[in-house]
Amino acid sequence: MSRKLSRTLLFSLCALGLAIGACGDDDDGGADTSVDAAEDTNPAPDTGGDAADTGTPDDTSVPDDTNVPDDTAMPDTGTPDTGPPPPSCESPPALTAVDVVAGRTFNRPVFVTHAPGDDGALYIVERAGRILIARDGAVLPDPFLDISSVVTTSGGQGDERGLLGLAFHPDYADNRRFFVFYTPSEGGSLRNVVAEYRRRGADPDEANPSEQQRLMDVADSEGNHNGGMVAFGPDGMLYVAMGDEGGAGDRHGAIGNGLDLNTLFGSMLRLDVDRPGADFAAAGNPFSAPEGLPQIWAYGLRNPWRFSFDAATGDMWIADVGQGSREEIDFRAADAPVGANFGWRAYEGNAVFDASLVSRVPEHAAPLVDIPRGDSPIAGSCSITGGYVYRGEAIAGLGGNYLFGDYCSPFLAAVQRDADGEVCVYERVPGLTSGGDGAANGLASFGEGDDGELYLVYVGSGHVRRIVAE
C-alpha cells in the first residue's frame, strides 16, 4: 500500500473511530506512532504542526549533573543461573495465528496476559474498562473485572485513553493482588492512574471492583502518549511505562518532558508495591530530589508502547514510538546500569531531533534497532508495537527471537542478538500477517502465556490470536 493511500485510509478509520492510536497523537492529523489504547491506539506521525499548549512553564530545566555513575548497577534481577540456549542467528520460521476463542471477537481489546497460578487462562483487557477470562477455548460469561464506570475513553481523534495495562503480582496466587493503568473519568480532567485491585477470595474468577489503593495519579494535559503498560520485572518490582504527555515534538517546557527528571512523563518508572509510602519508589532507583523524582528508573522516552522482559535472561526490551520518521527498539540488559537516557527529544532513534538538547544526553542509550519508516521489514509502518522474546516450546526455531509489529502494518518482524550482543537477525517473519489491511485491524499489543507462547491483540478488528507454526 502506498504511504499516501495508507494515510488516507487511516484518516477514514479515525473518522469512524476505528483506529486505536494511529489517528493523530499530535494535532497535525497524521497517523501517530503509539498504540493508543484508546479509540485511536496510535498517535499519528507528527510531521509538523503546532502542538497544543500544555501549560508547562518554559523555564523547566534539568540539572546538568543528572548522569548516573557508570558503576551504578541495576538491582539484582534474580535471573536464574542456568541461562537460555545460545542464539541461533537463523531466520525465524514461518508462522501464522489462530483465534484463542473460535468465532469470538472482543470490544476494542488492547492487551492479553496470564495470571500466576491460573495455568492456561488468558486475561483479555478491553479498552473501555473490562477484563475478561478465556479458558479452555471459551470466554467466561462474566467479566473478571468491570471498572468501565470509572474509566474514560472519550476524546476523539488522536485520543488514547482507557484501560491500558494489567499486571498480576508475582505472588498473586496467594495474595490476590493485581494492578492496572487507566485514565479515570472522575473529576473531568485528564489523568493517568496506576491502582491496585484484588481478586475475591471466594471466587477465583471474579475481582472486587473496589480500588484498594492508588500508586500513581498524574494530571495530564493531553489525551495521547500515555504509555500505559505495567509489568513486574524479575526483581519483583512493578515497571510503569509513561509517555511524554502528548503533542507534537514534546513541546513541554524548554527541554520537553522526556529529558525532565522532575516529571514522571517520558520515563520508565520502577515501583515497589510492597513498600509502604506515598511514592512507592523502589530502592536502587537512580534519582532523588532535587536531582530527579525517585520513581524514575530510566528516561528520554516518547511513547513506550509495550515493553517486556525476556523470561530467560531478565533483559528488558522497549518499543518506543517515533515522532514522524523513525521507530526504535531499546534494549537494557538485566545487569546494565540504571538511569539510562534514551534521548527523546534530543534524538529520535539515532537521528538528532533537537540539536539544542544534544548536550543534555552525553551518554545516549542508543536504540538496539533504529527503524526509518519506509526502510523496514515491516512495510507501511507508522507506530511500533513491542512484543516479547519467544521462550515457548511449541514452535521450533523461534526461540530467542524478539517479535514486534506495527499498528499500521499487517506484517511482523523478528530481532535476534548474537553472543556478543550484536543484532544478527532483523527481518520480516514469513507467513504471519494480520489477515488483511493492518490499519483496519490495528495491532495494539502482544501477550505472553504462562507457557511462553505468544499472542496478538488487534484493537480494530477485535481479534485476540495465538501465534503458531505455519
Secondary structure in CASP SS format (residue, H / E / C, confidence):
PFRMAT SS
TARGET T0000
AUTHOR 0000-0000-0000
METHOD secondary structure of the structure
MODEL  1
M C 1.00
S C 1.00
R H 1.00
K H 1.00
L H 1.00
S H 1.00
R H 1.00
T H 1.00
L H 1.00
L H 1.00
F H 1.00
S H 1.00
L H 1.00
C H 1.00
A H 1.00
L C 1.00
G C 1.00
L C 1.00
A C 1.00
I E 1.00
G C 1.00
A C 1.00
C C 1.00
G C 1.00
D C 1.00
D C 1.00
D C 1.00
D C 1.00
G C 1.00
G C 1.00
A C 1.00
D E 1.00
T C 1.00
S C 1.00
V C 1.00
D C 1.00
A C 1.00
A C 1.00
E C 1.00
D E 1.00
T C 1.00
N C 1.00
P E 1.00
A E 1.00
P C 1.00
D C 1.00
T C 1.00
G C 1.00
G C 1.00
D C 1.00
A C 1.00
A C 1.00
D C 1.00
T C 1.00
G C 1.00
T C 1.00
P C 1.00
D C 1.00
D C 1.00
T C 1.00
S C 1.00
V C 1.00
P C 1.00
D C 1.00
D C 1.00
T C 1.00
N C 1.00
V C 1.00
P C 1.00
D C 1.00
D C 1.00
T C 1.00
A E 1.00
M C 1.00
P C 1.00
D C 1.00
T C 1.00
G C 1.00
T C 1.00
P C 1.00
D C 1.00
T C 1.00
G C 1.00
P C 1.00
P C 1.00
P C 1.00
P C 1.00
S C 1.00
C C 1.00
E C 1.00
S C 1.00
P C 1.00
P C 1.00
A C 1.00
L E 1.00
T E 1.00
A E 1.00
V E 1.00
D E 1.00
V C 1.00
V C 1.00
A C 1.00
G C 1.00
R C 1.00
T C 1.00
F C 1.00
N C 1.00
R C 1.00
P E 1.00
V E 1.00
F E 1.00
V E 1.00
T E 1.00
H C 1.00
A C 1.00
P C 1.00
G C 1.00
D C 1.00
D C 1.00
G C 1.00
A C 1.00
L E 1.00
Y E 1.00
I E 1.00
V E 1.00
E E 1.00
R C 1.00
A C 1.00
G C 1.00
R E 1.00
I E 1.00
L E 1.00
I E 1.00
A E 1.00
R E 1.00
D C 1.00
G C 1.00
A E 1.00
V E 1.00
L C 1.00
P C 1.00
D C 1.00
P C 1.00
F C 1.00
L E 1.00
D E 1.00
I C 1.00
S C 1.00
S C 1.00
V C 1.00
V E 1.00
T C 1.00
T C 1.00
S C 1.00
G C 1.00
G C 1.00
Q C 1.00
G C 1.00
D C 1.00
E C 1.00
R C 1.00
G C 1.00
L E 1.00
L E 1.00
G E 1.00
L E 1.00
A E 1.00
F E 1.00
H C 1.00
P C 1.00
D C 1.00
Y H 1.00
A H 1.00
D H 1.00
N H 1.00
R C 1.00
R E 1.00
F E 1.00
F E 1.00
V E 1.00
F E 1.00
Y E 1.00
T C 1.00
P E 1.00
S C 1.00
E H 1.00
G H 1.00
G H 1.00
S C 1.00
L C 1.00
R E 1.00
N E 1.00
V E 1.00
V E 1.00
A E 1.00
E E 1.00
Y E 1.00
R E 1.00
R E 1.00
R C 1.00
G C 1.00
A C 1.00
D C 1.00
P C 1.00
D C 1.00
E C 1.00
A E 1.00
N E 1.00
P E 1.00
S E 1.00
E E 1.00
Q E 1.00
Q E 1.00
R E 1.00
L E 1.00
M E 1.00
D E 1.00
V E 1.00
A E 1.00
D C 1.00
S C 1.00
E C 1.00
G C 1.00
N C 1.00
H C 1.00
N C 1.00
G C 1.00
G C 1.00
M C 1.00
V E 1.00
A E 1.00
F E 1.00
G C 1.00
P C 1.00
D C 1.00
G C 1.00
M C 1.00
L E 1.00
Y E 1.00
V E 1.00
A E 1.00
M C 1.00
G C 1.00
D C 1.00
E C 1.00
G C 1.00
G C 1.00
A H 1.00
G H 1.00
D H 1.00
R C 1.00
H C 1.00
G C 1.00
A C 1.00
I C 1.00
G C 1.00
N C 1.00
G C 1.00
L C 1.00
D C 1.00
L C 1.00
N C 1.00
T C 1.00
L C 1.00
F C 1.00
G C 1.00
S E 1.00
M E 1.00
L E 1.00
R E 1.00
L E 1.00
D C 1.00
V C 1.00
D C 1.00
R C 1.00
P C 1.00
G C 1.00
A C 1.00
D C 1.00
F C 1.00
A E 1.00
A C 1.00
A C 1.00
G C 1.00
N C 1.00
P C 1.00
F C 1.00
S C 1.00
A C 1.00
P C 1.00
E C 1.00
G C 1.00
L C 1.00
P C 1.00
Q C 1.00
I E 1.00
W E 1.00
A E 1.00
Y E 1.00
G C 1.00
L C 1.00
R C 1.00
N C 1.00
P E 1.00
W E 1.00
R E 1.00
F E 1.00
S E 1.00
F E 1.00
D C 1.00
A C 1.00
A C 1.00
T C 1.00
G C 1.00
D C 1.00
M E 1.00
W E 1.00
I E 1.00
A E 1.00
D E 1.00
V C 1.00
G C 1.00
Q C 1.00
G C 1.00
S C 1.00
R E 1.00
E E 1.00
E E 1.00
I E 1.00
D E 1.00
F E 1.00
R E 1.00
A C 1.00
A C 1.00
D C 1.00
A C 1.00
P E 1.00
V C 1.00
G C 1.00
A C 1.00
N E 1.00
F C 1.00
G C 1.00
W C 1.00
R C 1.00
A C 1.00
Y E 1.00
E E 1.00
G C 1.00
N C 1.00
A E 1.00
V E 1.00
F C 1.00
D C 1.00
A H 1.00
S H 1.00
L H 1.00
V H 1.00
S H 1.00
R H 1.00
V C 1.00
P C 1.00
E C 1.00
H E 1.00
A C 1.00
A C 1.00
P C 1.00
L C 1.00
V E 1.00
D E 1.00
I E 1.00
P E 1.00
R C 1.00
G C 1.00
D C 1.00
S C 1.00
P C 1.00
I C 1.00
A C 1.00
G C 1.00
S C 1.00
C C 1.00
S C 1.00
I E 1.00
T E 1.00
G C 1.00
G C 1.00
Y C 1.00
V E 1.00
Y C 1.00
R C 1.00
G C 1.00
E C 1.00
A C 1.00
I C 1.00
A C 1.00
G C 1.00
L C 1.00
G C 1.00
G C 1.00
N C 1.00
Y E 1.00
L E 1.00
F E 1.00
G E 1.00
D E 1.00
Y C 1.00
C C 1.00
S C 1.00
P C 1.00
F E 1.00
L E 1.00
A E 1.00
A E 1.00
V E 1.00
Q E 1.00
R E 1.00
D C 1.00
A C 1.00
D C 1.00
G C 1.00
E C 1.00
V E 1.00
C E 1.00
V E 1.00
Y E 1.00
E E 1.00
R E 1.00
V E 1.00
P E 1.00
G E 1.00
L E 1.00
T E 1.00
S C 1.00
G C 1.00
G C 1.00
D C 1.00
G H 1.00
A H 1.00
A H 1.00
N H 1.00
G C 1.00
L E 1.00
A E 1.00
S E 1.00
F E 1.00
G E 1.00
E E 1.00
G C 1.00
D C 1.00
D C 1.00
G C 1.00
E C 1.00
L E 1.00
Y E 1.00
L E 1.00
V E 1.00
Y E 1.00
V C 1.00
G C 1.00
S C 1.00
G C 1.00
H C 1.00
V E 1.00
R E 1.00
R E 1.00
I E 1.00
V E 1.00
A E 1.00
E C 1.00
END
